[in-house]
Amino acid sequence: MIEKAKAVIEAVKEKMQGSVTYLDEDLKTYRAGKANPAVFNSVVVNYYGTMTPIPQVASIATPDARTMLIQPWDRNLLRPVEKAIMDANLGFTPQNNGEVIRINIPAITEERRKELVKKARAAGENAKVAVRNARRDAIESLKKLQKEGLPEDTEKDFESEVQKLTDNFSKKVEEILAAKEKEIMTV
């Protein structure tokens, strides 16, 4: 029984970590006024019949904080990559010189910064909800184990461990959000 309870704890830890990792990766795609190649992770281009993310078909360099250079490995992809960036509506215009696609990152407005912070907070709240849902599922599993014969005091100990994990991961979400808000609001 105790082994099953430990397995529940490990599973909840993985779910919570997954939520925090997802939030972290999602927030990397938010454009905060400086060149960040991660904004192209979700932009896909038709590569010989397969929809493929841009980072898998091109190298993306950031020579300075306001410029990105995208160089497809296959020259035939210059136009499709340029079109995919335009269609993704990321807020910048690609310039194709026949060899590379240059993207100048415009400074973002105060209004857009506030919008991004709002969006980041919503994503953070979703991550917290996922953490709490994982906690709820774990506690339900522990209660079932108690009915199957796990001692009540042992079940309570495991429940308090789940609560500690919940608190720790909620704190991590807050820290990630605070760092992203600071990054977004820094001019």
N, C-alpha and C positions, 0 to 999 in steps of 0.2 A: 504493500500500500504506500509506504513512504517513497519507494522508487517512482511510483506513478505520480505522486505529489511533486517530486523533484522534476519529473518530466514536464508537468504542467508549468512549473516555475520557469524552466528553460524555454518552453514554447512561448510563454508570455513575454519573456525577455527578448526573444527573437522578433516577435510581432512589434513590440514597442521600439526596438532598435530600427526595425524596418520603417516604421512611421517617421522616426527622426531622420533617418538617412534619406527617405523620399523627400521630406521637407527641405533638407539641405540641398539636394540636387535640384529640386524645383526652384528654389530661391536663386540658384546660380544663373538661371536663365533670365532673371529680371535685369533689364538694362539700367544701370545706375549712372549713366553719363560717361562711362569710360569703356574702352575696348575690352570685351570679354567674349572669347570664342565660344563659350558655352551657349550663347544665345542661338547658335545654329544647330544645336543638338536635336531640336525637334523639327527643323526644316528639312523636308525630304525632296529629292530630285529623282526623276525617272532615269535610272541607269540600266540601259539595255533591258527594259521591261520590268525592272524591280524598283520599287520605291525605296530609296536608300538615303539615310541622313547625310548631309553635306560633309561632316567630318570624316566620313568613311570613303569619300571619293575625291577629297581635296585636302591640301595642307592649308591651315589657317594661321597666319602670323600676325602679331601685333607689334609693328615697329615702334609705335609710341602710344600714349594713352588715348588718343583720339582717332587712330587709324587701324584698320584691319585689312590684310591682304589675303585673298582666297585664290589659291592656284590649284585648279583641278588637275589631276594626274593625266586625264584624257582631255586634250584640247577641245574635242567635240562637245564637252560638257559646259564650256564657258557660258553659252546662251541659256541652256536649261537651268544652270545654277543661278544665273542672274535673274531669270524669270521666277524661280522658286523663292528667292529672297524678296522680290517685289510682291509676289502673291502672299507671302507670310505676313506682310504688313507689320514689320518690326520697327518701323519709324525711321528708316534710313534708305538712301538711294544708292544702289551699287553703280560703279563706273567701270565699264569693261574696256580695257585698252587692247584687247586681242591676245594678251598673254596672262594677265591676272585681273581679278576683280578687286578694285579698291573701294573701301567703304570708309567714309569720313563720319565719325560719330558726332552728331550735333549735341550741344549742351541741352539737358532736359529742363523744362520749365518747372517752376515751383508747383504749379497745379499738377503736372505729371508726376512729380516727386510724391506729392500727397496721395495721388491715385495709386502709385506703386506701393506706398506704405500700407494703404488700406488693403490692397490685394495681398500683400505679404502677411498682414495680420489675419486675414481670412484663411490663408493657407496654414498659418500657425494654429488657428483655432481648429481647423480640420485635423491637423496632426494630434492636437490634444484630445479631440474626440476619439480618434483612433486608439490612442493610448488608454483612455478611459474604457473604451469598448473591450480592449484586450484584458484590462483589469476585471471587468464584469464577467467576461467569459471564463477567466481563470478562477474567480471566486465560485462561480457556478460549478465548475469542474471539481473544485476542492470540496464543495458541499456534497456533490454526488459521491465522491470518494469517502466522505465521512459516513454517508448512509451505507456504503459498502464495507465499512469496518475501520476506517481511519479514526484514531482517537480524537476526541473533540479538541483537546488542548493542542495537539499536534496540528490539527487543521487550522486553529486560530493562529499558531505560529507561522504557518505557511501564508495565511491571509495577510498577516502583518508584513511579511516579506514582499508579497505582491504590492502592498500599499507603498512600501519603501521604494520599490522599483518604479511605481507610478509617479511618486513624488520626484524621483531623480530624473526620469525621462521628461516630465513636465517642465522641470527646471532647465533641462537641456534645450527644449523647444523655446523657452523664454530667452535663453542666452543667444541662440541662433537668430531669433527674431530681433533682439536688441542690436546685435551686430549688423544685421541687414538694414535695419531702420537707420542706423548711424551712417552706413555706407551710402544709402539712398539720399539722405538729407544733407550729406557733405557736398558742398558745391565745389 
